[in-house]
């Protein structure tokens, strides 16, 4: 596929702890302005992934951030283990899963042994792709966490824009007006740095209201050019601050001048993508977990560490609904961290569990081994976002004729049940790709008026 479109992905071995080629696969956009999309192998956004692998990638990124904060050199052994697992390009076998568990246990020990994060440290993740990744990094650092959002809330917000986005307006709704400390440190987490323009926009907007002494930018991959890196240095000088960037893999993408035409030709020549499923025949079970503690979205600010007891309780409601066979737990756009933790609990309990999420990104589908997106289902969104209802997708729920025994869907807590179940909604779409759809309904916790307007 890379030869057909002429796209070359190069890893900088001197700067990378994991090769970029193992961290992403190539897909094409059906878009006249931008040809390529790099699909992460560890983010669990477009590719159903072993939950522990997605968590380990975020925990390793958190380790890099901690090293940037305290000036230490990170251990390389955990990165080497994950790199070896990724190089196999298949689900880890029993030995691989044991090695992955050992890496995560070691990272947890490093986290617990590290000094407690001070009140001057906060972590921010980007919607929609990195809301879960940011939460993992915040957990690794022991810092409070906040992610940007495209959801609506009737409160003041801080806006900024994202390049190459399908809905460029981001908002921050921290319920705590003192969520960031003047002169503190803010960690910005995204899955990929291409030019870094989004991050520069963010730093410029937030620094104007709450100047920071140090900004740490963390991504799974960093593909900035030398000119883009220089722009970061210039921004830091102009604002009188410090900006540090860390990533698991560093490299570059080389594009031929005719990449748009070549991508168009590949898409047009590909066999017509058959529907991921034929008829909507899967059965539907709705798990009402409204009696469990309400879930507070990190778009309002949250502790970095999730409540393990709540995660286990949610998994306990799902487990009786599962039979044999591999299942995929499916988060919903920005709602990633809790479903991912549940998926990890299920995988450690029953095995044969993967994790992915729905997305707003339209991607060309080509079912071949050297291409990242083999299948898609599409549906109308059910969340109340600032750009209204629109098309959404879930990818790779089937490949080469195989599919998951069950899909466990986690819509946003408080989601409208009728919208979920409407004919053009997500549940009907999922019924075409699996025999069993399990919908988990959680209660939403929203900030009270007193939290939005604390007494002086």
C-alpha positions as MATLAB code, in Angstrom:
seq = 'XXXXXXXXXXXXXXXXXXXXXXXXXXXXXXXXXXXXXXXXXXXXXXXXXXXXXXXXXXXXXXXXXXXXXXXXXXXXXXXXXXXXXXXXXXXXXXXXXXXXXXXXXXXXXXXXXXXXXXXXXXXXXXXXXXXXXXXXXXXXXXXXXXXXXXXXXXXXXXXXXXXXXXXXXXXXXXXXXXXXXXXXXXXXXXXXXXXXXXXXXXXXXXXXXXXXXXXXXXXXXXXXXXXXXXXXXXXXXXXXXXXXXXXXXXXXXXXXXXXXXXXXXXXXXXXXXXXXXXXXXXXXXXXXXXXXXXXXXXXXXXXXXXXXXXXXXXXXXXXXXXXXXXXXXXXXXXXXXXXXXXXXXXXXXXXXXXXXXXXXXXXXXXXXXXXXXXXXXXXXXXXXXXXXXXXXXXXXXXXXXXXXXXXXXXXXXXXXXXXXXXXXXXXXXXXXXXXXXXXXXXXXXXXXXXXXXXXX';
ca = [
       0.000    0.000    0.000;
       2.789    2.450    0.851;
       4.434    1.748   -2.513;
       1.153    2.287   -4.354;
       0.635    5.765   -2.938;
       4.326    6.609   -2.573;
       4.142    7.412    1.127;
       7.342    6.734    3.058;
       7.285    6.533    6.850;
      10.730    6.988    8.414;
      11.661    6.437   12.054;
      14.446    8.425   13.726;
      16.243    5.654   15.605;
      18.241    8.083   17.734;
      15.087    9.726   19.089;
      12.657    6.789   19.143;
      12.100    4.302   21.933;
       9.648    2.384   19.727;
       9.882    2.516   15.905;
       7.247    4.720   14.323;
       6.546    1.985   11.756;
       5.356   -0.298   14.564;
       3.219    2.385   16.203;
       1.068    3.234   13.171;
      -0.396    1.720   10.027;
      -1.410    3.496    6.843;
      -4.932    4.349    5.742;
      -6.330    6.761    3.170;
      -8.835    9.544    3.549;
     -11.583    9.966    0.997;
     -10.692   13.635    1.059;
      -9.565   15.976   -1.757;
      -7.261   17.951    0.560;
      -5.397   15.342    2.610;
      -4.601   11.845    1.420;
      -3.271    9.882    4.355;
      -4.255    8.921    7.862;
      -1.821    7.217   10.207;
      -3.759    4.686   12.265;
      -2.290    3.929   15.668;
      -1.641    0.312   16.617;
      -1.759    1.130   20.345;
      -4.396    3.841   20.735;
      -7.343    1.417   20.339;
      -9.330    4.047   18.469;
      -9.704    2.592   14.977;
      -8.165   -0.848   15.525;
      -9.532   -3.254   18.163;
      -6.560   -3.711   20.489;
      -5.589   -5.797   23.495;
      -6.605   -3.456   26.367;
      -3.383   -3.997   28.292;
      -1.348   -2.941   25.264;
      -3.239    0.342   24.915;
      -2.829    0.986   28.637;
       0.877    0.114   28.550;
       1.475    2.587   25.706;
      -0.125    5.369   27.737;
       1.783    4.362   30.854;
       5.064    4.430   28.931;
       4.185    7.889   27.658;
       3.522    8.921   31.250;
       6.974    7.614   32.178;
       8.508    9.830   29.488;
       6.624   12.845   30.827;
       7.814   12.153   34.362;
      11.384   11.925   33.092;
      10.953   15.269   31.339;
       9.697   16.793   34.580;
      12.439   15.498   36.875;
      15.301   15.421   34.375;
      15.925   11.674   34.693;
      16.573    9.139   31.940;
      13.721    6.631   31.536;
      14.377    2.917   31.701;
      14.479    1.452   28.208;
      13.580   -2.169   29.028;
       9.780   -1.612   29.229;
       9.829    0.154   25.863;
      11.830   -2.705   24.328;
       9.270   -5.267   25.515;
       6.327   -3.366   24.029;
       8.272   -2.759   20.808;
       8.869   -6.507   20.462;
       5.159   -7.219   20.948;
       4.184   -4.625   18.340;
       6.703   -5.948   15.826;
       4.834   -9.286   15.753;
       1.710   -7.517   14.430;
      -0.677  -10.010   16.011;
      -2.387  -10.569   19.326;
       0.273  -11.488   21.912;
       0.423  -15.171   22.825;
       0.437  -16.352   26.446;
       4.122  -15.484   26.855;
       3.571  -12.076   25.287;
       0.620  -11.316   27.549;
       2.683  -12.358   30.576;
       5.506  -10.052   29.467;
       3.009   -7.228   28.966;
       1.550   -7.784   32.435;
       5.056   -7.708   33.919;
       5.794   -4.408   32.171;
       2.597   -2.860   33.498;
       3.288   -4.112   37.019;
       6.770   -2.584   36.883;
       5.401    0.727   35.593;
       2.830    0.747   38.413;
       5.630    0.245   40.936;
       7.579    3.150   39.436;
       4.450    5.297   39.578;
       3.723    4.439   43.197;
       7.339    5.028   44.243;
       7.530    8.459   42.599;
       6.987   11.628   44.635;
       3.393   12.823   44.720;
       2.504   15.369   42.072;
       2.182   18.885   43.392;
      -0.869   21.109   42.911;
       0.950   22.981   40.164;
       0.755   20.000   37.761;
      -2.267   19.295   35.545;
      -2.775   17.087   32.476;
      -4.995   17.963   29.492;
      -6.005   15.527   26.728;
      -7.383   16.332   23.290;
     -10.806   15.286   22.031;
     -11.729   13.093   20.585;
      -8.833   10.823   19.946;
      -6.658   11.335   23.008;
      -9.189   11.679   25.816;
      -8.411    8.172   27.040;
      -4.672    8.428   26.413;
      -4.528   11.655   28.398;
      -6.298   10.000   31.323;
      -3.709    7.195   31.362;
      -0.870    9.735   31.387;
      -2.524   11.686   34.210;
      -2.853    8.447   36.180;
       0.853    7.727   35.643;
       1.721   11.207   36.919;
      -0.815   11.342   39.739;
      -2.122   14.665   38.420;
      -5.660   16.014   37.969;
      -7.034   15.537   34.469;
      -9.141   17.553   32.045;
      -9.876   16.908   28.395;
     -11.152   19.156   25.664;
     -14.574   18.425   24.268;
     -17.048   19.069   21.496;
     -19.995   18.494   23.807;
     -22.247   21.331   24.877;
     -22.497   22.809   28.367;
     -24.200   26.014   29.471;
     -21.109   27.415   31.166;
     -18.173   29.618   30.140;
     -15.479   27.845   28.173;
     -12.025   28.311   26.689;
     -12.013   27.654   22.917;
      -9.178   26.657   20.606;
      -8.935   25.067   17.188;
      -7.449   21.845   15.859;
      -5.939   21.469   12.407;
      -7.170   18.680   10.104;
     -10.163   18.107   12.351;
     -13.670   17.076   11.401;
     -15.024   19.624   13.889;
     -12.312   22.120   14.625;
     -13.794   23.841   17.662;
     -12.559   22.489   20.992;
     -13.755   23.673   24.378;
     -12.564   23.306   27.956;
     -15.157   23.230   30.753;
     -13.207   22.951   34.016;
     -15.629   23.022   36.941;
     -12.776   24.202   39.168;
     -11.904   27.800   38.209;
      -8.435   27.247   39.685;
      -7.801   24.095   37.652;
      -4.428   25.425   36.498;
      -1.928   27.295   38.663;
      -0.174   30.403   37.370;
       3.486   29.518   37.009;
       2.724   25.793   37.100;
       3.179   22.952   34.624;
       0.593   21.728   32.128;
       0.974   18.449   30.236;
      -0.797   18.372   26.850;
      -1.487   14.872   25.489;
      -2.355   14.001   21.890;
      -1.940   10.840   19.871;
       0.101   12.379   17.058;
       2.090   15.528   16.400;
       2.166   16.204   12.670;
       2.970   19.914   12.485;
       2.144   20.793   16.090;
      -0.131   23.664   15.076;
      -2.959   22.466   17.324;
      -0.635   22.398   20.320;
       0.716   25.856   19.535;
      -2.859   27.166   19.305;
      -3.640   25.596   22.673;
      -0.576   26.947   24.432;
      -1.192   30.423   23.038;
      -4.846   30.427   24.172;
      -4.285   28.982   27.649;
      -1.081   30.862   28.392;
      -2.928   34.141   27.826;
      -5.181   33.442   30.827;
      -3.004   31.221   33.032;
       0.690   31.543   32.159;
       2.677   28.379   32.772;
       6.344   28.021   33.615;
       6.542   24.733   31.728;
       4.452   23.093   29.012;
       5.100   19.403   28.340;
       3.673   18.037   25.097;
       3.280   14.244   24.954;
       2.341   12.182   21.905;
       2.592    8.605   20.774;
       4.425    9.762   17.653;
       6.146   13.027   16.721;
       6.420   13.690   12.981;
       7.240   17.396   13.054;
       9.697   18.841   10.583;
      12.723   20.843   11.668;
      10.816   24.010   10.758;
       7.895   22.943   12.955;
      10.271   22.272   15.849;
      11.720   25.744   15.386;
       8.223   27.212   15.652;
       7.881   25.616   19.100;
      11.138   27.243   20.193;
       9.999   30.594   18.845;
       6.667   30.308   20.662;
       8.401   29.507   23.949;
      10.681   32.530   23.534;
       7.765   34.812   22.661;
       5.711   33.701   25.675;
       8.635   33.510   28.071;
       7.966   29.891   28.948;
       9.485   26.440   28.460;
       8.064   23.841   26.048;
       9.245   20.218   26.112;
       8.040   17.518   23.710;
       8.198   13.757   24.355;
       6.991   10.843   22.207;
       7.353    7.081   22.012;
       8.388    7.290   18.364;
       9.893   10.137   16.349;
      10.175   10.272   12.588;
       8.823   11.759    9.398;
       6.349   11.085    6.606;
       7.476   11.707    3.038;
       4.697   12.417    0.541;
       5.078   12.534   -3.253;
       3.781   15.619   -5.017;
       1.012   13.581   -6.634;
      -0.062   11.830   -3.428;
      -3.676   13.018   -3.705;
      -4.049   11.632   -7.223;
      -2.336    8.360   -6.313;
      -4.514    7.916   -3.243;
      -7.612    8.612   -5.328;
      -6.528    5.988   -7.847;
      -5.977    3.367   -5.138;
      -9.383    4.052   -3.598;
     -11.139    3.936   -6.979;
      -9.389    0.691   -7.962;
     -10.172   -1.098   -4.712;
     -13.050   -3.597   -4.715;
     -16.257   -1.998   -3.534;
     -16.364   -2.287    0.226;
     -19.115   -4.685    1.088;
     -21.209   -3.892    4.107;
     -19.428   -5.086    7.226;
     -22.531   -7.163    7.833;
     -25.585   -7.882    5.747;
     -28.777   -7.663    7.776;
     -29.203   -6.430   11.334;
     -29.625   -9.849   12.927;
     -27.692   -9.613   16.186;
     -29.654   -9.659   19.424;
     -29.523   -6.708   21.821;
     -29.201   -6.735   25.590;
     -29.371   -3.476   27.530;
     -27.508   -3.567   30.841;
     -28.961   -0.915   33.134;
     -26.164    0.021   35.532;
     -27.859    3.181   36.796;
     -27.662    1.927   40.381;
     -23.861    2.082   40.261;
     -22.074    5.330   41.204;
     -22.577    8.040   38.560;
     -19.636    8.651   36.232;
     -18.166   12.172   36.025;
     -16.714   13.013   32.628;
     -13.165   14.326   32.672;
     -14.330   17.126   30.366;
     -15.287   18.824   33.644;
     -12.066   17.826   35.391;
     -11.402   14.625   37.321;
      -8.776   12.856   39.399;
      -6.191   11.208   37.192;
      -6.778    7.771   38.669;
     -10.028    5.941   38.018;
     -11.865    4.184   40.836;
     -10.919    0.508   40.476;
     -13.923   -0.582   42.537;
     -16.342    1.164   40.171;
     -14.590   -0.293   37.133;
     -14.781   -3.787   38.617;
     -18.467   -3.313   39.448;
     -19.260   -2.305   35.867;
     -17.306   -5.279   34.523;
     -19.255   -7.493   36.906;
     -22.495   -6.405   35.231;
     -21.136   -7.181   31.765;
     -19.470  -10.523   32.447;
     -22.677  -12.604   32.887;
     -23.879  -11.435   29.459;
     -20.805  -12.812   27.666;
     -20.478  -16.316   26.279;
     -17.451  -17.899   24.634;
     -15.560  -16.203   21.841;
     -13.622  -12.996   21.369;
     -15.466   -9.807   22.255;
     -14.753   -6.146   21.670;
     -15.619   -3.415   24.149;
     -16.532   -0.275   22.206;
     -16.184    3.160   23.746;
     -17.929    6.206   22.285;
     -15.876    9.052   20.804;
     -14.704   10.969   23.898;
     -15.835    8.335   26.418;
     -12.773    6.101   26.433;
     -11.011    5.834   29.799;
     -13.715    4.006   31.773;
     -14.664    1.538   28.999;
     -10.966    0.802   28.414;
     -10.480    0.036   32.098;
     -13.534   -2.243   32.002;
     -12.169   -3.997   28.911;
      -8.862   -4.572   30.684;
     -10.699   -6.045   33.676;
     -12.649   -8.376   31.374;
      -9.503   -9.417   29.513;
      -7.744  -10.290   32.765;
     -10.839  -12.185   33.929;
     -12.007  -14.070   30.822;
      -9.372  -13.325   28.174;
     -10.288  -12.858   24.502;
     -11.232   -9.181   24.875;
     -10.263   -6.236   22.728;
     -11.045   -2.541   22.903;
     -11.891    0.124   20.344;
     -14.154    3.172   20.067;
     -16.487    4.920   17.686;
     -15.147    7.946   15.854;
     -16.137   10.856   13.660;
     -13.224   10.270   11.226;
     -14.257    9.134    7.702;
     -11.667    6.682    6.324;
     -11.517    4.729    3.071;
     -12.089    0.983    3.587;
      -9.874   -1.567    1.794;
      -9.763   -5.124    3.122;
      -6.137   -6.139    2.556;
      -3.354   -7.165    4.920;
      -1.136   -4.120    4.335;
      -3.930   -1.613    4.982;
      -5.139   -0.467    8.385;
      -8.918   -0.217    7.835;
     -10.627   -3.388    6.618;
     -14.281   -2.637    7.397;
     -16.606    0.044    8.687;
     -20.084    0.550   10.031;
     -21.637    3.998    9.933;
     -24.486    5.538   11.869;
     -25.914    8.850   13.061;
     -24.479   10.232   16.271;
     -26.526   10.388   19.445;
     -24.494   12.864   21.516;
     -25.391   16.543   21.840;
     -22.264   18.166   20.428;
     -21.602   21.733   19.356;
     -21.713   20.733   15.674;
     -24.970   18.786   16.004;
     -25.779   15.239   14.990;
     -23.730   13.772   12.167;
     -22.167   10.629   10.708;
     -20.050    8.434   12.972;
     -18.101    5.248   12.339;
     -16.680    2.124   13.939;
     -13.851    0.371   12.148;
     -12.374   -3.117   11.887;
     -15.204   -4.922   13.670;
     -14.778   -7.504   10.936;
     -11.801   -8.427    8.762;
     -11.474  -11.079    6.091;
     -14.915  -12.453    6.923;
     -14.246  -12.935   10.645;
     -16.027  -10.961   13.334;
     -16.417  -10.695   17.092;
     -18.801  -12.907   19.042;
     -20.145   -9.854   20.871;
     -19.792   -6.077   20.923;
     -20.121   -4.366   24.309;
     -21.105   -0.748   23.670;
     -20.444    1.991   26.218;
     -22.271    5.167   25.179;
     -21.623    8.359   27.114;
     -23.121    8.164   30.618;
     -26.591    9.662   30.511;
     -26.990    8.992   26.766;
     -30.513    9.085   25.344;
     -31.687    5.470   25.036;
     -34.138    6.259   22.237;
     -31.408    7.886   20.141;
     -29.146    4.884   20.670;
     -31.833    2.481   19.459;
     -33.235    4.447   16.519;
     -33.100    2.812   13.051;
     -30.075    4.818   11.870;
     -28.321    4.649   15.239;
     -25.273    2.869   16.553;
     -27.027   -0.198   17.977;
     -28.702   -1.097   14.668;
     -25.359   -0.660   12.896;
     -23.618   -2.974   15.347;
     -26.308   -5.634   14.906;
     -24.976   -6.141   11.363;
     -21.486   -7.187   12.507;
     -22.051   -9.427   15.525;
     -24.513  -11.906   16.967;
     -24.720  -10.103   20.304;
     -24.798   -6.383   21.116;
     -24.599   -5.479   24.795;
     -25.365   -1.842   25.614;
     -24.190   -0.619   29.023;
     -26.115    2.396   30.344;
     -24.360    4.392   33.059;
     -25.580    7.406   35.006;
     -23.918   10.742   34.393;
     -22.524   12.921   37.172;
     -22.517   16.615   36.272;
     -21.099   19.509   38.283;
     -23.588   21.255   40.539;
     -24.200   25.015   40.294;
     -22.189   25.401   43.486;
     -19.219   23.689   41.834;
     -19.417   25.994   38.827;
     -19.745   29.070   41.040;
     -17.918   28.349   44.311;
     -18.403   30.748   47.194;
     -15.492   33.166   47.628;
];
